[in-house]
Amino acid sequence: MSSQLSPIDKAKFVAAKKATDYVQSGMKVGLGTGSTAAWLVRCLGEMVQDQGLRIKGVPTSSRTAQLARDVGIDVISLDEAKWLDVSIDGADEYDASLNLIKGGGGALLQEKIVATASDQMVIIADISKKVEALGAFPLPVEVIPFGWQTSKTLIEETLIGLDVLGHTTSLRMNGEAPFVTDEGNHILDLHLNRIGNARQLSLVLNQIPGVVENGLFIDICDAVVIGYGDGRVEVTDITKGTNEQSAYDFLDEDNLFSDVMD
């Protein structure tokens, strides 16, 4: 496997592999969306098939749900689960306080609901996602289709009075048509460059008519698992106040990950 993976994919894989330490049989687990979260789903699927792991998975998107079913994970809805033991997801950015920007994959609404309905939220990522200040990655904001251009104008006007460097927004597209979330909404990407006060920005954005939710995850993440291309893994757990490092050796063999190269 290692000969087929780029360093960035190796980093994602080892982060996902290490994050499975947070999962035990009998748990209800939130399953994130995106390329790094896909590695996690595959790792858990391998444990279900080879080690007899028994979990209930609550996916944060339709594509994660399909992948989970494909690898043998028992998928249920959040309404069925009611509450989760842990949710594990990727991030587009995270800072030293483990505040996040999420939503690059377009599933921020379900991701935030699932994360806040969990005893513990764990982020898996490669080291490139760590930043001193959030905002280099465009901040996704989910808006309803009705009057989205009005919502866009209101957001841009609001940004002028906030501690951000950029003030432009763009409608996320899927080819020549607007991107549509699983809830049938659109996403506006805010090009802010730097966010000075993420908590204030999150609160203000969610007061704008038409805004459903934004991609700032503040005081939600409990731990971050960072993978490196050489197989090293670093785990920072703010609830325990710990920082631990370990490493994985790669084996060149076919397994569940042979077709995951995104």
C-alpha positions in Angstrom: 0.0 0.0 0.0 2.7 2.5 0.9 4.2 2.5 -2.5 0.9 3.6 -4.0 0.2 6.4 -1.5 1.5 10.0 -1.7 2.9 11.5 1.6 -0.3 13.4 2.1 -2.4 10.3 1.8 -0.1 8.4 4.1 -0.6 11.3 6.6 -4.4 11.0 6.3 -4.3 7.3 6.7 -2.2 7.2 9.8 -4.3 9.9 11.4 -7.5 7.9 10.7 -5.9 4.7 11.9 -4.9 6.3 15.2 -8.3 7.8 15.7 -9.9 4.3 15.8 -8.4 4.1 19.3 -11.3 6.3 20.4 -13.8 3.7 19.1 -14.9 0.6 21.0 -17.6 -2.1 20.4 -21.0 -1.0 21.3 -20.4 2.7 20.6 -22.5 5.0 18.5 -20.1 6.9 16.3 -20.4 10.0 14.2 -18.8 9.6 10.8 -17.4 12.7 9.1 -17.3 13.8 5.5 -14.3 14.4 3.2 -11.2 12.7 2.1 -9.6 12.2 5.5 -12.9 11.0 7.0 -13.2 8.5 4.2 -9.9 6.9 5.5 -11.5 6.6 8.9 -14.6 4.9 7.6 -12.4 2.4 5.7 -10.3 1.7 8.8 -13.5 1.1 10.9 -14.9 -1.1 8.1 -11.8 -3.2 8.2 -12.1 -3.6 12.0 -15.8 -4.6 11.6 -14.9 -7.3 9.1 -11.6 -8.6 10.6 -11.9 -7.9 14.3 -15.6 -8.2 15.0 -16.0 -4.5 15.9 -19.7 -3.7 16.5 -20.7 -0.1 16.2 -23.6 2.1 15.0 -22.4 4.7 12.6 -24.2 8.1 12.1 -23.0 9.6 8.9 -22.8 13.4 8.2 -23.6 13.1 4.5 -25.2 10.8 2.0 -21.8 9.9 0.5 -20.4 9.0 3.9 -23.5 6.9 4.5 -23.0 5.0 1.3 -19.3 4.4 2.0 -20.1 3.1 5.5 -22.6 0.7 4.2 -20.2 -0.5 1.5 -17.6 -1.4 4.1 -20.0 -3.2 6.5 -20.8 -0.5 9.1 -24.3 -0.5 10.5 -25.7 2.9 9.6 -28.4 4.6 11.6 -29.8 8.1 11.8 -29.1 10.7 14.5 -32.7 10.6 15.5 -32.4 6.8 16.1 -29.1 7.2 17.9 -30.3 10.3 19.9 -26.7 10.8 21.3 -23.3 9.6 20.3 -20.2 8.4 22.2 -17.8 10.0 19.8 -17.7 11.7 16.4 -14.6 11.7 14.2 -14.2 14.1 11.3 -11.7 16.0 9.3 -11.1 19.8 9.3 -10.1 22.4 6.7 -8.2 24.4 9.4 -7.6 24.3 13.1 -5.8 26.6 15.6 -4.0 26.0 18.8 -7.3 26.2 20.8 -8.7 23.5 18.5 -11.2 25.9 16.9 -12.0 24.8 13.4 -13.1 25.8 9.9 -15.1 23.0 8.4 -17.4 22.7 5.4 -15.0 22.3 2.5 -16.9 19.2 1.5 -20.3 20.9 1.8 -21.6 19.0 4.8 -21.0 21.6 7.6 -24.6 21.6 8.9 -24.9 17.9 9.5 -21.3 17.8 10.7 -21.9 20.5 13.3 -25.2 18.8 14.5 -23.5 15.4 14.9 -20.4 16.9 16.6 -22.5 18.7 19.2 -24.6 15.6 19.8 -21.4 13.7 20.9 -19.7 13.1 24.2 -16.4 13.7 22.4 -15.4 15.2 19.0 -12.1 14.1 17.5 -10.5 15.8 14.4 -8.2 13.9 12.1 -6.0 15.9 9.7 -2.5 16.3 8.3 -0.2 19.0 9.6 -0.9 21.4 6.8 -4.3 22.1 8.4 -2.8 23.7 11.5 -2.8 27.5 11.4 -1.9 30.4 13.7 -5.1 32.2 12.9 -8.2 30.8 11.1 -9.3 32.3 7.8 -6.9 31.4 5.1 -9.3 28.7 4.0 -12.6 30.2 2.8 -15.3 30.1 5.5 -18.4 28.2 4.3 -21.8 29.6 5.2 -24.9 27.6 4.4 -27.8 29.7 3.2 -31.3 28.8 2.0 -31.9 29.2 -1.8 -34.7 31.8 -1.3 -33.1 35.3 -1.4 -29.5 34.0 -1.3 -28.3 37.0 -3.1 -29.8 39.2 -0.4 -28.1 37.1 2.3 -24.9 37.4 0.4 -25.2 41.2 0.4 -26.0 41.3 4.1 -23.0 39.1 4.9 -20.7 41.4 2.9 -22.0 44.5 4.6 -21.7 42.9 8.0 -18.1 41.8 7.4 -17.0 45.4 7.0 -17.5 46.0 10.7 -15.7 42.8 11.9 -12.1 41.9 12.6 -11.3 40.2 9.3 -8.9 41.0 6.5 -11.1 40.1 3.5 -14.8 41.0 2.8 -15.7 39.1 -0.5 -18.0 36.2 -0.8 -18.7 33.7 -3.7 -21.4 31.2 -4.4 -20.1 27.7 -4.4 -20.7 26.1 -7.8 -21.0 22.5 -9.0 -20.0 22.9 -12.6 -22.3 25.6 -14.1 -25.0 25.2 -11.4 -24.9 26.2 -7.7 -23.7 23.5 -5.3 -26.6 22.0 -3.4 -26.2 20.5 0.1 -28.0 17.4 1.4 -30.6 19.8 2.9 -31.2 21.5 -0.5 -29.3 24.7 0.5 -26.5 26.7 -1.1 -23.1 27.6 0.3 -21.4 31.0 0.3 -17.6 30.9 0.7 -16.3 33.9 2.6 -12.7 34.9 1.6 -11.6 36.4 4.8 -7.8 35.7 4.8 -7.6 36.1 8.6 -10.3 35.9 11.3 -9.5 38.0 14.4 -12.5 37.0 16.6 -13.9 33.7 15.4 -16.5 33.5 18.2 -17.9 36.9 17.4 -18.0 36.2 13.7 -19.8 32.9 14.2 -22.5 34.5 16.4 -23.0 37.5 14.0 -23.2 35.4 10.9 -26.0 33.2 12.3 -28.1 36.2 13.0 -28.3 37.2 9.3 -31.7 36.2 7.7 -31.2 33.3 5.3 -28.1 31.9 7.0 -28.6 28.3 8.2 -25.2 27.7 9.8 -21.5 28.6 9.3 -18.4 26.5 9.2 -16.8 27.8 12.4 -16.6 25.1 15.1 -15.9 26.9 18.3 -15.3 25.0 21.6 -16.6 21.8 20.0 -13.4 19.8 19.3 -11.9 17.8 22.2 -8.9 16.2 20.5 -7.0 16.4 17.2 -5.0 13.5 15.6 -2.4 14.8 13.2 -0.7 12.4 10.7 2.6 12.9 8.9 3.8 11.5 5.6 6.5 9.4 7.3 4.0 7.5 9.5 4.3 9.6 12.6 1.1 10.6 14.5 0.6 13.3 17.1 -2.5 13.4 19.4 -3.4 16.5 21.3 -6.3 16.0 23.7 -7.4 19.3 25.4 -9.8 17.5 27.8 -6.9 15.4 29.2 -4.2 18.1 28.7 -2.0 15.6 26.9 0.2 15.5 23.8 1.4 12.1 22.6 3.4 10.9 19.6 3.6 7.5 18.0 4.4 6.0 14.5 3.1 3.4 12.1 5.0 1.2 9.7 3.4 0.7 6.3 2.8 -2.7 4.8 2.6 -3.2 1.0 -0.5 -5.3 0.7 -4.0 -5.0 -0.8 -6.7 -4.1 1.6 -9.8 -2.0 2.0 -7.8 1.1 1.1 -6.7 0.2 -2.4 -9.3 2.3 -4.1 -9.2 5.3 -1.8 -6.9 7.9 -3.3 -8.8 11.2 -2.9 
